Amino acid sequence: MNILVTGVAGFIGSHVAERLVAAGHVVYGIDNFDPYYDREIKDRNIAALQDQTGFRFYEADLLDPRALANVIGTAAEAGRSIDAVIHLAAKAGVRPSIEDPHAYTRVNVEGTVNLLEAMNAGNVRDLIFASSSSVYGNTAEVPFREDAWVDHPISPYAATKKAGELLTHTYSHIHGMRVAALRFFTVYGPRQRPDLAIAKFTRLISRDQPIPVYGDGTTRRDYTYIDDILSGILGALEWIVTQDAGSWQVFNLGESRTVALGELIEILERTLGMRARLDRQPEQPGDVKQTWADTSRAAETFGYKPSTPIEEGIRHYVQWFRQQKQQETE
Ligand SMILES: NC(=O)c1ccc[n+]([C@@H]2O[C@H](COP(=O)([O-])OP(=O)(O)OC[C@H]3O[C@@H](n4cnc5c(N)ncnc54)[C@H](O)[C@@H]3O)[C@@H](O)[C@H]2O)c1
């Protein structure tokens, strides 16, 4: 297949592209190198891909409709019409969305509409949309099920992700697009975004610097290892292309195990062989109290079966982290 991946230079996008290219697909990847974190990290994420014949990279912004049309048109002219889109580009992060709600709304909502319009104009019908567990807010019962009422997001980021789900539904209804909206639960692994807890804590603990701990350590997250997310994304893609025009469905992709923040810190301490110094901070607005995925819908529909316990995933992460550090000093 010829697959357009948005946000390809990011954490999840670069892994998705590698997996697709290795499986023989052709990936058209776009990214605008949003300054949320260093471009250098994103350049590194796609460095190995840039040499692959199945990978083409376009520096393009979701907010530039002509650039999106250009990528889809270029693929078609080359006889490689885009078959499906995996839409991962977004302004991510809960707390910064409170500081800059306009930017989040522009990229995550208007940018998504731009992409949907470009898909429709280019006759591209299949879409995987990256949503988030944050849409569940603090009101849904755990474990979260996709049919829970999710009309009470508690951060602008969560509200934009819910809006994205709704917009993809609208385009599916009007234009017959086939859409799987995937609610990712805190994804981690090599190349994890540097602002997320596991990456940040690993970096700080290994330098013997204090880690900021928001609240009393009892907030809980369902942490999902990148390999499990990848099998979920690819499973959803293989399934959605077999569905009738106008199909739309939402799926949780989590590990189905919930880990308290305090427990996560202990696992990191054991794996790194170092004690963490805690810098206690008040709870942050926008942070939900807990996340926990019921993944039975994804399991029944496309055989999703996450298999990486947090202890094992953290071991892989720390191993990768140490290799990176080693390479930097060489
Ligand atoms: N990582 C997680 O735990 C998690 C959890 C739930 C949902 N998600 C969603 O998954 C997706 C990928 O997340 P990630 O962790 O890989 O984040 P990331 O920030 O590493 O990747 C997102 C990429 O999108 C790009 N981007 C941002 N704005 C853009 C624009 N206007 N035009 C083009 N590209 C743009 C960024 O430069 C970045 O490379 C996002 O949609 C995010 O909301 C992630």
The ligand as an ORCA input file, in Angstrom:
! r2SCAN-3c Opt
* xyz 0 1
  N       2.574      9.533     23.112
  C       1.433      9.303     23.769
  O       1.442      8.821     24.900
  C       0.114      9.605     23.122
  C      -1.065      9.289     23.830
  C      -2.285      9.566     23.250
  C      -2.345     10.116     21.986
  N      -1.206     10.427     21.325
  C      -1.313     11.028     20.001
  O      -0.479     10.304     19.106
  C       0.066     11.196     18.131
  C       1.575     11.081     18.094
  O       2.087     11.411     19.385
  P       3.648     11.388     19.708
  O       3.783     11.070     21.143
  O       4.373     10.602     18.686
  O       3.961     12.959     19.559
  P       5.166     13.701     18.820
  O       5.071     15.123     19.251
  O       6.442     12.981     19.051
  O       4.762     13.575     17.291
  C       3.851     14.432     16.659
  C       4.517     14.970     15.413
  O       3.564     15.848     14.748
  C       4.296     16.927     14.202
  N       3.401     18.071     14.024
  C       2.884     18.877     14.985
  N       2.173     19.868     14.430
  C       2.225     19.676     13.082
  C       1.710     20.389     11.971
  N       1.008     21.518     12.142
  N       1.974     19.933     10.719
  C       2.715     18.802     10.542
  N       3.240     18.089     11.560
  C       3.003     18.525     12.816
  C       5.382     17.233     15.228
  O       6.477     17.933     14.674
  C       5.753     15.828     15.703
  O       6.882     15.319     15.023
  C      -0.456     12.589     18.483
  O      -1.609     12.836     17.713
  C      -0.819     12.459     19.948
  O      -1.815     13.379     20.318
  C       0.024     10.183     21.861
*
